[in-house]
Amino acid sequence: MRDRPVEAARWIAVVVVVAVVSAVGACRRKEPSTPPVATPGLTLNHDKAPLGSPVDVTYRFVVANDARFDQDYRVMVHVVDTDEEMIFNFDHNPAVPTSQWKPGQTI
Protein backbone atom coordinates (compact mmCIF):
# COMPACT_ATOMS: atom_id res chain seq x y z
CA MET A 1 0.00 0.00 0.00
CA ARG A 2 2.89 2.36 0.74
CA ASP A 3 4.22 1.84 -2.81
CA ARG A 4 1.10 3.24 -4.48
CA PRO A 5 2.00 6.94 -4.01
CA VAL A 6 5.49 6.23 -5.36
CA GLU A 7 4.07 4.32 -8.35
CA ALA A 8 1.54 7.11 -8.99
CA ALA A 9 4.31 9.72 -8.86
CA ARG A 10 6.32 7.74 -11.43
CA TRP A 11 3.37 7.65 -13.83
CA ILE A 12 2.72 11.36 -13.36
CA ALA A 13 6.39 12.04 -14.11
CA VAL A 14 6.22 9.92 -17.28
CA VAL A 15 3.07 11.73 -18.43
CA VAL A 16 4.67 15.13 -17.76
CA VAL A 17 7.83 14.19 -19.70
CA VAL A 18 5.78 12.92 -22.66
CA ALA A 19 3.66 16.10 -22.63
CA VAL A 20 6.72 18.36 -22.55
CA VAL A 21 8.48 16.47 -25.35
CA SER A 22 5.31 16.60 -27.46
CA ALA A 23 4.86 20.33 -26.83
CA VAL A 24 8.47 21.12 -27.72
CA GLY A 25 8.18 19.19 -30.98
CA ALA A 26 4.92 20.92 -31.88
CA CYS A 27 6.28 24.39 -31.14
CA ARG A 28 9.49 24.04 -33.12
CA ARG A 29 9.77 26.69 -35.79
CA LYS A 30 9.94 25.17 -39.25
CA GLU A 31 12.22 26.56 -41.92
CA PRO A 32 10.38 28.38 -44.71
CA SER A 33 9.74 26.09 -47.66
CA THR A 34 10.09 28.85 -50.25
CA PRO A 35 13.51 30.14 -51.28
CA PRO A 36 14.35 33.85 -51.01
CA VAL A 37 13.20 36.05 -53.88
CA ALA A 38 16.50 37.95 -53.93
CA THR A 39 19.95 37.41 -52.46
CA PRO A 40 21.39 40.53 -50.84
CA GLY A 41 25.02 41.60 -50.92
CA LEU A 42 26.96 44.72 -50.03
CA THR A 43 30.29 46.42 -50.55
CA LEU A 44 32.00 49.03 -48.37
CA ASN A 45 34.33 51.77 -49.59
CA HIS A 46 36.83 50.97 -46.78
CA ASP A 47 38.02 47.74 -45.17
CA LYS A 48 38.67 49.67 -41.95
CA ALA A 49 37.55 53.09 -40.79
CA PRO A 50 38.23 55.11 -37.64
CA LEU A 51 35.34 55.24 -35.19
CA GLY A 52 32.86 57.92 -36.23
CA SER A 53 34.12 58.30 -39.79
CA PRO A 54 31.74 57.89 -42.73
CA VAL A 55 31.60 54.65 -44.68
CA ASP A 56 29.80 54.28 -48.01
CA VAL A 57 27.71 51.13 -48.29
CA THR A 58 26.50 49.86 -51.67
CA TYR A 59 23.69 47.30 -51.62
CA ARG A 60 23.21 44.69 -54.33
CA PHE A 61 20.29 42.33 -54.83
CA VAL A 62 20.43 39.35 -57.17
CA VAL A 63 16.83 38.57 -58.03
CA ALA A 64 15.95 34.87 -58.14
CA ASN A 65 15.12 33.46 -61.57
CA ASP A 66 11.58 32.57 -60.48
CA ALA A 67 10.88 35.69 -58.39
CA ARG A 68 7.76 37.74 -58.96
CA PHE A 69 6.96 41.02 -57.20
CA ASP A 70 3.44 42.40 -57.27
CA GLN A 71 4.10 45.31 -54.90
CA ASP A 72 6.91 47.50 -53.60
CA TYR A 73 8.83 46.46 -50.50
CA ARG A 74 11.24 48.35 -48.25
CA VAL A 75 14.87 47.49 -47.57
CA MET A 76 15.67 47.09 -43.88
CA VAL A 77 19.29 47.65 -42.84
CA HIS A 78 20.17 47.02 -39.20
CA VAL A 79 23.75 47.50 -37.99
CA VAL A 80 24.69 45.74 -34.76
CA ASP A 81 27.79 45.88 -32.57
CA THR A 82 29.84 42.91 -31.38
CA ASP A 83 27.27 42.27 -28.62
CA GLU A 84 24.53 42.18 -31.27
CA GLU A 85 22.98 45.39 -29.92
CA MET A 86 21.46 47.54 -32.67
CA ILE A 87 23.44 50.75 -33.10
CA PHE A 88 21.92 51.99 -36.35
CA ASN A 89 19.02 51.21 -38.64
CA PHE A 90 18.05 52.56 -42.02
CA ASP A 91 14.81 51.28 -43.49
CA HIS A 92 14.11 52.74 -46.90
CA ASN A 93 12.76 52.19 -50.39
CA PRO A 94 15.35 50.74 -52.79
CA ALA A 95 16.52 52.91 -55.71
CA VAL A 96 14.55 50.68 -58.11
CA PRO A 97 11.10 49.79 -56.74
CA THR A 98 10.75 46.04 -56.18
CA SER A 99 7.65 45.93 -58.41
CA GLN A 100 10.07 46.69 -61.29
CA TRP A 101 12.62 43.97 -60.43
CA LYS A 102 12.94 41.27 -63.09
CA PRO A 103 13.90 37.60 -62.55
CA GLY A 104 17.68 37.10 -62.83
CA GLN A 105 18.40 40.84 -62.65
CA THR A 106 21.03 42.38 -60.37
CA ILE A 107 19.83 45.58 -58.72
Jmol script that loads the backbone (N, CA, C; Angstrom):
load data "model"
ATOM      1  N   MET A   1       0.815  -1.189   0.000  1.00  0.00           N
ATOM      2  CA  MET A   1       0.000   0.000   0.000  1.00  0.00           C
ATOM      3  C   MET A   1       0.858   1.252   0.000  1.00  0.00           C
ATOM      4  N   ARG A   2       2.024   1.182   0.693  1.00  0.00           N
ATOM      5  CA  ARG A   2       2.892   2.356   0.737  1.00  0.00           C
ATOM      6  C   ARG A   2       3.503   2.645  -0.627  1.00  0.00           C
ATOM      7  N   ASP A   3       3.597   1.659  -1.500  1.00  0.00           N
ATOM      8  CA  ASP A   3       4.217   1.836  -2.808  1.00  0.00           C
ATOM      9  C   ASP A   3       3.306   2.537  -3.806  1.00  0.00           C
ATOM     10  N   ARG A   4       2.026   2.617  -3.530  1.00  0.00           N
ATOM     11  CA  ARG A   4       1.099   3.241  -4.479  1.00  0.00           C
ATOM     12  C   ARG A   4       1.408   4.715  -4.725  1.00  0.00           C
ATOM     13  N   PRO A   5       1.660   5.548  -3.723  1.00  0.00           N
ATOM     14  CA  PRO A   5       2.001   6.944  -4.010  1.00  0.00           C
ATOM     15  C   PRO A   5       3.272   7.066  -4.846  1.00  0.00           C
ATOM     16  N   VAL A   6       4.250   6.199  -4.583  1.00  0.00           N
ATOM     17  CA  VAL A   6       5.493   6.232  -5.362  1.00  0.00           C
ATOM     18  C   VAL A   6       5.212   5.845  -6.807  1.00  0.00           C
ATOM     19  N   GLU A   7       4.429   4.782  -6.998  1.00  0.00           N
ATOM     20  CA  GLU A   7       4.075   4.322  -8.347  1.00  0.00           C
ATOM     21  C   GLU A   7       3.269   5.400  -9.077  1.00  0.00           C
ATOM     22  N   ALA A   8       2.335   6.040  -8.381  1.00  0.00           N
ATOM     23  CA  ALA A   8       1.538   7.109  -8.990  1.00  0.00           C
ATOM     24  C   ALA A   8       2.430   8.278  -9.384  1.00  0.00           C
ATOM     25  N   ALA A   9       3.394   8.614  -8.547  1.00  0.00           N
ATOM     26  CA  ALA A   9       4.314   9.715  -8.856  1.00  0.00           C
ATOM     27  C   ALA A   9       5.141   9.398 -10.094  1.00  0.00           C
ATOM     28  N   ARG A  10       5.556   8.134 -10.241  1.00  0.00           N
ATOM     29  CA  ARG A  10       6.320   7.737 -11.434  1.00  0.00           C
ATOM     30  C   ARG A  10       5.495   7.931 -12.698  1.00  0.00           C
ATOM     31  N   TRP A  11       4.226   7.498 -12.653  1.00  0.00           N
ATOM     32  CA  TRP A  11       3.368   7.645 -13.829  1.00  0.00           C
ATOM     33  C   TRP A  11       3.113   9.117 -14.148  1.00  0.00           C
ATOM     34  N   ILE A  12       2.917   9.921 -13.132  1.00  0.00           N
ATOM     35  CA  ILE A  12       2.724  11.357 -13.359  1.00  0.00           C
ATOM     36  C   ILE A  12       3.970  11.949 -14.005  1.00  0.00           C
ATOM     37  N   ALA A  13       5.144  11.547 -13.530  1.00  0.00           N
ATOM     38  CA  ALA A  13       6.394  12.042 -14.108  1.00  0.00           C
ATOM     39  C   ALA A  13       6.520  11.630 -15.566  1.00  0.00           C
ATOM     40  N   VAL A  14       6.155  10.390 -15.886  1.00  0.00           N
ATOM     41  CA  VAL A  14       6.216   9.917 -17.275  1.00  0.00           C
ATOM     42  C   VAL A  14       5.263  10.719 -18.150  1.00  0.00           C
ATOM     43  N   VAL A  15       4.056  10.956 -17.672  1.00  0.00           N
ATOM     44  CA  VAL A  15       3.072  11.727 -18.433  1.00  0.00           C
ATOM     45  C   VAL A  15       3.568  13.153 -18.657  1.00  0.00           C
ATOM     46  N   VAL A  16       4.148  13.769 -17.629  1.00  0.00           N
ATOM     47  CA  VAL A  16       4.672  15.130 -17.762  1.00  0.00           C
ATOM     48  C   VAL A  16       5.797  15.175 -18.789  1.00  0.00           C
ATOM     49  N   VAL A  17       6.719  14.222 -18.740  1.00  0.00           N
ATOM     50  CA  VAL A  17       7.831  14.191 -19.696  1.00  0.00           C
ATOM     51  C   VAL A  17       7.307  14.032 -21.115  1.00  0.00           C
ATOM     52  N   VAL A  18       6.356  13.130 -21.328  1.00  0.00           N
ATOM     53  CA  VAL A  18       5.781  12.924 -22.661  1.00  0.00           C
ATOM     54  C   VAL A  18       5.083  14.195 -23.138  1.00  0.00           C
ATOM     55  N   ALA A  19       4.351  14.865 -22.256  1.00  0.00           N
ATOM     56  CA  ALA A  19       3.656  16.097 -22.628  1.00  0.00           C
ATOM     57  C   ALA A  19       4.643  17.190 -23.006  1.00  0.00           C
ATOM     58  N   VAL A  20       5.722  17.330 -22.250  1.00  0.00           N
ATOM     59  CA  VAL A  20       6.724  18.360 -22.546  1.00  0.00           C
ATOM     60  C   VAL A  20       7.415  18.073 -23.871  1.00  0.00           C
ATOM     61  N   VAL A  21       7.818  16.828 -24.090  1.00  0.00           N
ATOM     62  CA  VAL A  21       8.478  16.467 -25.348  1.00  0.00           C
ATOM     63  C   VAL A  21       7.544  16.709 -26.525  1.00  0.00           C
ATOM     64  N   SER A  22       6.276  16.376 -26.387  1.00  0.00           N
ATOM     65  CA  SER A  22       5.306  16.601 -27.461  1.00  0.00           C
ATOM     66  C   SER A  22       5.124  18.088 -27.727  1.00  0.00           C
ATOM     67  N   ALA A  23       5.046  18.889 -26.672  1.00  0.00           N
ATOM     68  CA  ALA A  23       4.859  20.331 -26.834  1.00  0.00           C
ATOM     69  C   ALA A  23       6.063  20.972 -27.498  1.00  0.00           C
ATOM     70  N   VAL A  24       7.258  20.558 -27.114  1.00  0.00           N
ATOM     71  CA  VAL A  24       8.467  21.123 -27.720  1.00  0.00           C
ATOM     72  C   VAL A  24       8.508  20.795 -29.206  1.00  0.00           C
ATOM     73  N   GLY A  25       8.186  19.573 -29.570  1.00  0.00           N
ATOM     74  CA  GLY A  25       8.175  19.193 -30.981  1.00  0.00           C
ATOM     75  C   GLY A  25       7.141  19.965 -31.771  1.00  0.00           C
ATOM     76  N   ALA A  26       5.979  20.197 -31.183  1.00  0.00           N
ATOM     77  CA  ALA A  26       4.917  20.915 -31.880  1.00  0.00           C
ATOM     78  C   ALA A  26       5.228  22.392 -32.033  1.00  0.00           C
ATOM     79  N   CYS A  27       5.993  22.960 -31.113  1.00  0.00           N
ATOM     80  CA  CYS A  27       6.282  24.392 -31.138  1.00  0.00           C
ATOM     81  C   CYS A  27       7.537  24.744 -31.926  1.00  0.00           C
ATOM     82  N   ARG A  28       8.268  23.766 -32.376  1.00  0.00           N
ATOM     83  CA  ARG A  28       9.489  24.040 -33.116  1.00  0.00           C
ATOM     84  C   ARG A  28       9.183  24.839 -34.368  1.00  0.00           C
ATOM     85  N   ARG A  29       9.960  25.860 -34.614  1.00  0.00           N
ATOM     86  CA  ARG A  29       9.770  26.691 -35.791  1.00  0.00           C
ATOM     87  C   ARG A  29      10.315  25.950 -37.008  1.00  0.00           C
ATOM     88  N   LYS A  30       9.509  25.837 -38.029  1.00  0.00           N
ATOM     89  CA  LYS A  30       9.937  25.172 -39.250  1.00  0.00           C
ATOM     90  C   LYS A  30      10.594  26.185 -40.180  1.00  0.00           C
ATOM     91  N   GLU A  31      11.560  25.713 -40.934  1.00  0.00           N
ATOM     92  CA  GLU A  31      12.216  26.558 -41.921  1.00  0.00           C
ATOM     93  C   GLU A  31      11.225  26.859 -43.043  1.00  0.00           C
ATOM     94  N   PRO A  32      11.291  28.070 -43.606  1.00  0.00           N
ATOM     95  CA  PRO A  32      10.384  28.378 -44.710  1.00  0.00           C
ATOM     96  C   PRO A  32      10.660  27.441 -45.891  1.00  0.00           C
ATOM     97  N   SER A  33       9.593  27.024 -46.551  1.00  0.00           N
ATOM     98  CA  SER A  33       9.744  26.095 -47.661  1.00  0.00           C
ATOM     99  C   SER A  33      10.024  26.807 -48.979  1.00  0.00           C
ATOM    100  N   THR A  34       9.833  28.114 -49.012  1.00  0.00           N
ATOM    101  CA  THR A  34      10.088  28.853 -50.247  1.00  0.00           C
ATOM    102  C   THR A  34      11.454  29.523 -50.179  1.00  0.00           C
ATOM    103  N   PRO A  35      12.192  29.498 -51.275  1.00  0.00           N
ATOM    104  CA  PRO A  35      13.513  30.141 -51.283  1.00  0.00           C
ATOM    105  C   PRO A  35      13.370  31.656 -51.308  1.00  0.00           C
ATOM    106  N   PRO A  36      14.424  32.384 -50.979  1.00  0.00           N
ATOM    107  CA  PRO A  36      14.352  33.848 -51.015  1.00  0.00           C
ATOM    108  C   PRO A  36      14.120  34.339 -52.439  1.00  0.00           C
ATOM    109  N   VAL A  37      13.468  35.488 -52.557  1.00  0.00           N
ATOM    110  CA  VAL A  37      13.204  36.054 -53.880  1.00  0.00           C
ATOM    111  C   VAL A  37      14.384  36.850 -54.404  1.00  0.00           C
ATOM    112  N   ALA A  38      15.288  37.240 -53.519  1.00  0.00           N
ATOM    113  CA  ALA A  38      16.502  37.952 -53.927  1.00  0.00           C
ATOM    114  C   ALA A  38      17.582  37.695 -52.888  1.00  0.00           C
ATOM    115  N   THR A  39      18.817  37.612 -53.358  1.00  0.00           N
ATOM    116  CA  THR A  39      19.945  37.406 -52.460  1.00  0.00           C
ATOM    117  C   THR A  39      20.664  38.736 -52.286  1.00  0.00           C
ATOM    118  N   PRO A  40      20.740  39.241 -51.053  1.00  0.00           N
ATOM    119  CA  PRO A  40      21.390  40.535 -50.836  1.00  0.00           C
ATOM    120  C   PRO A  40      22.904  40.402 -50.767  1.00  0.00           C
ATOM    121  N   GLY A  41      23.572  41.494 -51.071  1.00  0.00           N
ATOM    122  CA  GLY A  41      25.017  41.599 -50.916  1.00  0.00           C
ATOM    123  C   GLY A  41      25.357  43.057 -50.688  1.00  0.00           C
ATOM    124  N   LEU A  42      26.565  43.325 -50.227  1.00  0.00           N
ATOM    125  CA  LEU A  42      26.963  44.718 -50.034  1.00  0.00           C
ATOM    126  C   LEU A  42      28.464  44.860 -50.186  1.00  0.00           C
ATOM    127  N   THR A  43      28.867  46.076 -50.509  1.00  0.00           N
ATOM    128  CA  THR A  43      30.287  46.424 -50.549  1.00  0.00           C
ATOM    129  C   THR A  43      30.470  47.708 -49.756  1.00  0.00           C
ATOM    130  N   LEU A  44      31.641  47.836 -49.142  1.00  0.00           N
ATOM    131  CA  LEU A  44      32.000  49.028 -48.373  1.00  0.00           C
ATOM    132  C   LEU A  44      33.148  49.728 -49.077  1.00  0.00           C
ATOM    133  N   ASN A  45      33.245  51.051 -48.935  1.00  0.00           N
ATOM    134  CA  ASN A  45      34.330  51.774 -49.591  1.00  0.00           C
ATOM    135  C   ASN A  45      35.639  51.701 -48.806  1.00  0.00           C
ATOM    136  N   HIS A  46      35.625  51.145 -47.594  1.00  0.00           N
ATOM    137  CA  HIS A  46      36.832  50.967 -46.778  1.00  0.00           C
ATOM    138  C   HIS A  46      36.787  49.603 -46.104  1.00  0.00           C
ATOM    139  N   ASP A  47      37.953  48.958 -45.971  1.00  0.00           N
ATOM    140  CA  ASP A  47      38.023  47.735 -45.171  1.00  0.00           C
ATOM    141  C   ASP A  47      37.993  48.067 -43.685  1.00  0.00           C
ATOM    142  N   LYS A  48      38.632  49.188 -43.334  1.00  0.00           N
ATOM    143  CA  LYS A  48      38.669  49.667 -41.953  1.00  0.00           C
ATOM    144  C   LYS A  48      38.411  51.164 -41.973  1.00  0.00           C
ATOM    145  N   ALA A  49      37.820  51.660 -40.895  1.00  0.00           N
ATOM    146  CA  ALA A  49      37.551  53.091 -40.785  1.00  0.00           C
ATOM    147  C   ALA A  49      37.628  53.479 -39.319  1.00  0.00           C
ATOM    148  N   PRO A  50      38.198  54.646 -39.023  1.00  0.00           N
ATOM    149  CA  PRO A  50      38.228  55.113 -37.636  1.00  0.00           C
ATOM    150  C   PRO A  50      36.808  55.303 -37.105  1.00  0.00           C
ATOM    151  N   LEU A  51      36.635  55.083 -35.823  1.00  0.00           N
ATOM    152  CA  LEU A  51      35.335  55.238 -35.188  1.00  0.00           C
ATOM    153  C   LEU A  51      34.764  56.618 -35.491  1.00  0.00           C
ATOM    154  N   GLY A  52      33.540  56.662 -35.949  1.00  0.00           N
ATOM    155  CA  GLY A  52      32.861  57.920 -36.228  1.00  0.00           C
ATOM    156  C   GLY A  52      33.055  58.436 -37.639  1.00  0.00           C
ATOM    157  N   SER A  53      33.910  57.817 -38.420  1.00  0.00           N
ATOM    158  CA  SER A  53      34.125  58.295 -39.790  1.00  0.00           C
ATOM    159  C   SER A  53      33.075  57.692 -40.722  1.00  0.00           C
ATOM    160  N   PRO A  54      32.769  58.397 -41.815  1.00  0.00           N
ATOM    161  CA  PRO A  54      31.743  57.890 -42.732  1.00  0.00           C
ATOM    162  C   PRO A  54      32.240  56.685 -43.533  1.00  0.00           C
ATOM    163  N   VAL A  55      31.326  55.816 -43.838  1.00  0.00           N
ATOM    164  CA  VAL A  55      31.599  54.652 -44.677  1.00  0.00           C
ATOM    165  C   VAL A  55      30.465  54.558 -45.693  1.00  0.00           C
ATOM    166  N   ASP A  56      30.815  54.452 -46.970  1.00  0.00           N
ATOM    167  CA  ASP A  56      29.802  54.279 -48.011  1.00  0.00           C
ATOM    168  C   ASP A  56      29.472  52.801 -48.144  1.00  0.00           C
ATOM    169  N   VAL A  57      28.188  52.507 -48.151  1.00  0.00           N
ATOM    170  CA  VAL A  57      27.713  51.134 -48.292  1.00  0.00           C
ATOM    171  C   VAL A  57      26.907  51.051 -49.583  1.00  0.00           C
ATOM    172  N   THR A  58      27.244  50.089 -50.435  1.00  0.00           N
ATOM    173  CA  THR A  58      26.496  49.862 -51.667  1.00  0.00           C
ATOM    174  C   THR A  58      25.801  48.509 -51.557  1.00  0.00           C
ATOM    175  N   TYR A  59      24.481  48.523 -51.701  1.00  0.00           N
ATOM    176  CA  TYR A  59      23.693  47.297 -51.625  1.00  0.00           C
ATOM    177  C   TYR A  59      23.541  46.703 -53.021  1.00  0.00           C
ATOM    178  N   ARG A  60      23.436  45.392 -53.065  1.00  0.00           N
ATOM    179  CA  ARG A  60      23.208  44.692 -54.327  1.00  0.00           C
ATOM    180  C   ARG A  60      22.203  43.580 -54.043  1.00  0.00           C
ATOM    181  N   PHE A  61      21.271  43.404 -54.945  1.00  0.00           N
ATOM    182  CA  PHE A  61      20.295  42.326 -54.832  1.00  0.00           C
ATOM    183  C   PHE A  61      20.301  41.531 -56.125  1.00  0.00           C
ATOM    184  N   VAL A  62      20.520  40.233 -56.019  1.00  0.00           N
ATOM    185  CA  VAL A  62      20.435  39.347 -57.175  1.00  0.00           C
ATOM    186  C   VAL A  62      19.066  38.681 -57.095  1.00  0.00           C
ATOM    187  N   VAL A  63      18.213  39.039 -58.045  1.00  0.00           N
ATOM    188  CA  VAL A  63      16.832  38.568 -58.033  1.00  0.00           C
ATOM    189  C   VAL A  63      16.788  37.111 -58.512  1.00  0.00           C
ATOM    190  N   ALA A  64      16.081  36.284 -57.783  1.00  0.00           N
ATOM    191  CA  ALA A  64      15.949  34.866 -58.143  1.00  0.00           C
ATOM    192  C   ALA A  64      15.283  34.729 -59.509  1.00  0.00           C
ATOM    193  N   ASN A  65      15.644  33.669 -60.220  1.00  0.00           N
ATOM    194  CA  ASN A  65      15.118  33.456 -61.573  1.00  0.00           C
ATOM    195  C   ASN A  65      13.610  33.240 -61.608  1.00  0.00           C
ATOM    196  N   ASP A  66      13.029  32.800 -60.509  1.00  0.00           N
ATOM    197  CA  ASP A  66      11.582  32.566 -60.481  1.00  0.00           C
ATOM    198  C   ASP A  66      10.838  33.586 -59.612  1.00  0.00           C
ATOM    199  N   ALA A  67      11.493  34.686 -59.277  1.00  0.00           N
ATOM    200  CA  ALA A  67      10.883  35.686 -58.388  1.00  0.00           C
ATOM    201  C   ALA A  67       9.857  36.528 -59.132  1.00  0.00           C
ATOM    202  N   ARG A  68       8.794  36.846 -58.431  1.00  0.00           N
ATOM    203  CA  ARG A  68       7.757  37.735 -58.958  1.00  0.00           C
ATOM    204  C   ARG A  68       7.376  38.709 -57.845  1.00  0.00           C
ATOM    205  N   PHE A  69       7.347  39.992 -58.166  1.00  0.00           N
ATOM    206  CA  PHE A  69       6.960  41.019 -57.199  1.00  0.00           C
ATOM    207  C   PHE A  69       5.693  41.693 -57.706  1.00  0.00           C
ATOM    208  N   ASP A  70       4.681  41.741 -56.876  1.00  0.00           N
ATOM    209  CA  ASP A  70       3.444  42.405 -57.267  1.00  0.00           C
ATOM    210  C   ASP A  70       3.226  43.707 -56.502  1.00  0.00           C
ATOM    211  N   GLN A  71       4.187  44.052 -55.647  1.00  0.00           N
ATOM    212  CA  GLN A  71       4.104  45.306 -54.903  1.00  0.00           C
ATOM    213  C   GLN A  71       5.510  45.757 -54.529  1.00  0.00           C
ATOM    214  N   ASP A  72       5.611  46.964 -54.000  1.00  0.00           N
ATOM    215  CA  ASP A  72       6.909  47.499 -53.601  1.00  0.00           C
ATOM    216  C   ASP A  72       7.173  47.188 -52.131  1.00  0.00           C
ATOM    217  N   TYR A  73       8.396  46.774 -51.860  1.00  0.00           N
ATOM    218  CA  TYR A  73       8.831  46.460 -50.504  1.00  0.00           C
ATOM    219  C   TYR A  73       9.953  47.399 -50.097  1.00  0.00           C
ATOM    220  N   ARG A  74      10.174  47.512 -48.793  1.00  0.00           N
ATOM    221  CA  ARG A  74      11.244  48.351 -48.255  1.00  0.00           C
ATOM    222  C   ARG A  74      12.464  47.499 -47.939  1.00  0.00           C
ATOM    223  N   VAL A  75      13.623  48.131 -47.967  1.00  0.00           N
ATOM    224  CA  VAL A  75      14.872  47.493 -47.572  1.00  0.00           C
ATOM    225  C   VAL A  75      15.111  47.854 -46.114  1.00  0.00           C
ATOM    226  N   MET A  76      15.421  46.853 -45.294  1.00  0.00           N
ATOM    227  CA  MET A  76      15.675  47.094 -43.875  1.00  0.00           C
ATOM    228  C   MET A  76      17.135  46.787 -43.584  1.00  0.00           C
ATOM    229  N   VAL A  77      17.876  47.799 -43.168  1.00  0.00           N
ATOM    230  CA  VAL A  77      19.290  47.651 -42.843  1.00  0.00           C
ATOM    231  C   VAL A  77      19.444  47.897 -41.349  1.00  0.00           C
ATOM    232  N   HIS A  78      19.952  46.899 -40.642  1.00  0.00           N
ATOM    233  CA  HIS A  78      20.170  47.016 -39.204  1.00  0.00           C
ATOM    234  C   HIS A  78      21.630  46.709 -38.921  1.00  0.00           C
ATOM    235  N   VAL A  79      22.340  47.656 -38.333  1.00  0.00           N
ATOM    236  CA  VAL A  79      23.753  47.499 -37.990  1.00  0.00           C
ATOM    237  C   VAL A  79      23.835  47.203 -36.499  1.00  0.00           C
ATOM    238  N   VAL A  80      24.550  46.121 -36.160  1.00  0.00           N
ATOM    239  CA  VAL A  80      24.690  45.741 -34.759  1.00  0.00           C
ATOM    240  C   VAL A  80      26.161  45.748 -34.365  1.00  0.00           C
ATOM    241  N   ASP A  81      26.409  45.914 -33.061  1.00  0.00           N
ATOM    242  CA  ASP A  81      27.787  45.877 -32.565  1.00  0.00           C
ATOM    243  C   ASP A  81      28.178  44.437 -32.245  1.00  0.00           C
ATOM    244  N   THR A  82      29.346  44.257 -31.664  1.00  0.00           N
ATOM    245  CA  THR A  82      29.842  42.907 -31.383  1.00  0.00           C
ATOM    246  C   THR A  82      28.992  42.165 -30.353  1.00  0.00           C
ATOM    247  N   ASP A  83      28.186  42.899 -29.573  1.00  0.00           N
ATOM    248  CA  ASP A  83      27.273  42.272 -28.616  1.00  0.00           C
ATOM    249  C   ASP A  83      25.881  42.066 -29.220  1.00  0.00           C
ATOM    250  N   GLU A  84      25.768  42.296 -30.523  1.00  0.00           N
ATOM    251  CA  GLU A  84      24.525  42.179 -31.271  1.00  0.00           C
ATOM    252  C   GLU A  84      23.450  43.155 -30.806  1.00  0.00           C
ATOM    253  N   GLU A  85      23.887  44.299 -30.273  1.00  0.00           N
ATOM    254  CA  GLU A  85      22.980  45.389 -29.925  1.00  0.00           C
ATOM    255  C   GLU A  85      22.879  46.302 -31.141  1.00  0.00           C
ATOM    256  N   MET A  86      21.637  46.681 -31.509  1.00  0.00           N
ATOM    257  CA  MET A  86      21.463  47.540 -32.669  1.00  0.00           C
ATOM    258  C   MET A  86      22.018  48.930 -32.371  1.00  0.00           C
ATOM    259  N   ILE A  87      22.883  49.412 -33.270  1.00  0.00           N
ATOM    260  CA  ILE A  87      23.440  50.753 -33.105  1.00  0.00           C
ATOM    261  C   ILE A  87      22.953  51.699 -34.190  1.00  0.00           C
ATOM    262  N   PHE A  88      22.379  51.152 -35.263  1.00  0.00           N
ATOM    263  CA  PHE A  88      21.916  51.989 -36.355  1.00  0.00           C
ATOM    264  C   PHE A  88      20.932  51.191 -37.195  1.00  0.00           C
ATOM    265  N   ASN A  89      19.894  51.847 -37.663  1.00  0.00           N
ATOM    266  CA  ASN A  89      19.021  51.208 -38.639  1.00  0.00           C
ATOM    267  C   ASN A  89      18.616  52.218 -39.698  1.00  0.00           C
ATOM    268  N   PHE A  90      18.419  51.716 -40.891  1.00  0.00           N
ATOM    269  CA  PHE A  90      18.050  52.564 -42.018  1.00  0.00           C
ATOM    270  C   PHE A  90      17.101  51.760 -42.893  1.00  0.00           C
ATOM    271  N   ASP A  91      15.824  51.955 -42.689  1.00  0.00           N
ATOM    272  CA  ASP A  91      14.810  51.277 -43.486  1.00  0.00           C
ATOM    273  C   ASP A  91      14.339  52.254 -44.558  1.00  0.00           C
ATOM    274  N   HIS A  92      14.386  51.815 -45.807  1.00  0.00           N
ATOM    275  CA  HIS A  92      14.107  52.738 -46.902  1.00  0.00           C
ATOM    276  C   HIS A  92      13.623  51.989 -48.139  1.00  0.00           C
ATOM    277  N   ASN A  93      13.143  52.755 -49.104  1.00  0.00           N
ATOM    278  CA  ASN A  93      12.759  52.189 -50.389  1.00  0.00           C
ATOM    279  C   ASN A  93      14.014  52.024 -51.234  1.00  0.00           C
ATOM    280  N   PRO A  94      14.174  50.897 -51.929  1.00  0.00           N
ATOM    281  CA  PRO A  94      15.352  50.738 -52.787  1.00  0.00           C
ATOM    282  C   PRO A  94      15.287  51.704 -53.968  1.00  0.00           C
ATOM    283  N   ALA A  95      16.445  51.967 -54.587  1.00  0.00           N
ATOM    284  CA  ALA A  95      16.517  52.911 -55.713  1.00  0.00           C
ATOM    285  C   ALA A  95      15.582  52.495 -56.850  1.00  0.00           C
ATOM    286  N   VAL A  96      15.492  51.212 -57.114  1.00  0.00           N
ATOM    287  CA  VAL A  96      14.552  50.678 -58.106  1.00  0.00           C
ATOM    288  C   VAL A  96      13.438  49.986 -57.330  1.00  0.00           C
ATOM    289  N   PRO A  97      12.186  50.432 -57.479  1.00  0.00           N
ATOM    290  CA  PRO A  97      11.098  49.795 -56.735  1.00  0.00           C
ATOM    291  C   PRO A  97      11.035  48.292 -57.022  1.00  0.00           C
ATOM    292  N   THR A  98      10.749  47.500 -56.005  1.00  0.00           N
ATOM    293  CA  THR A  98      10.747  46.044 -56.177  1.00  0.00           C
ATOM    294  C   THR A  98       9.709  45.572 -57.189  1.00  0.00           C
ATOM    295  N   SER A  99       8.650  46.333 -57.406  1.00  0.00           N
ATOM    296  CA  SER A  99       7.652  45.933 -58.409  1.00  0.00           C
ATOM    297  C   SER A  99       8.237  45.971 -59.821  1.00  0.00           C
ATOM    298  N   GLN A 100       9.403  46.617 -59.987  1.00  0.00           N
ATOM    299  CA  GLN A 100      10.065  46.685 -61.295  1.00  0.00           C
ATOM    300  C   GLN A 100      11.233  45.698 -61.418  1.00  0.00           C
ATOM    301  N   TRP A 101      11.530  44.946 -60.373  1.00  0.00           N
ATOM    302  CA  TRP A 101      12.617  43.971 -60.425  1.00  0.00           C
ATOM    303  C   TRP A 101      12.218  42.817 -61.337  1.00  0.00           C
ATOM    304  N   LYS A 102      13.167  42.363 -62.145  1.00  0.00           N
ATOM    305  CA  LYS A 102      12.940  41.269 -63.088  1.00  0.00           C
ATOM    306  C   LYS A 102      13.721  40.032 -62.651  1.00  0.00           C
ATOM    307  N   PRO A 103      13.190  38.835 -62.899  1.00  0.00           N
ATOM    308  CA  PRO A 103      13.900  37.604 -62.551  1.00  0.00           C
ATOM    309  C   PRO A 103      15.300  37.572 -63.170  1.00  0.00           C
ATOM    310  N   GLY A 104      16.298  37.191 -62.365  1.00  0.00           N
ATOM    311  CA  GLY A 104      17.677  37.095 -62.828  1.00  0.00           C
ATOM    312  C   GLY A 104      18.440  38.411 -62.846  1.00  0.00           C
ATOM    313  N   GLN A 105      17.780  39.509 -62.601  1.00  0.00           N
ATOM    314  CA  GLN A 105      18.400  40.838 -62.647  1.00  0.00           C
ATOM    315  C   GLN A 105      19.215  41.101 -61.383  1.00  0.00           C
ATOM    316  N   THR A 106      20.276  41.895 -61.524  1.00  0.00           N
ATOM    317  CA  THR A 106      21.029  42.378 -60.367  1.00  0.00           C
ATOM    318  C   THR A 106      20.701  43.851 -60.191  1.00  0.00           C
ATOM    319  N   ILE A 107      20.222  44.195 -59.030  1.00  0.00           N
ATOM    320  CA  ILE A 107      19.832  45.580 -58.721  1.00  0.00           C
ATOM    321  C   ILE A 107      20.944  46.205 -57.904  1.00  0.00           C
TER     322      ILE A 107
END
end "model"
wireframe off; spacefill off
backbone 0.3
color backbone group
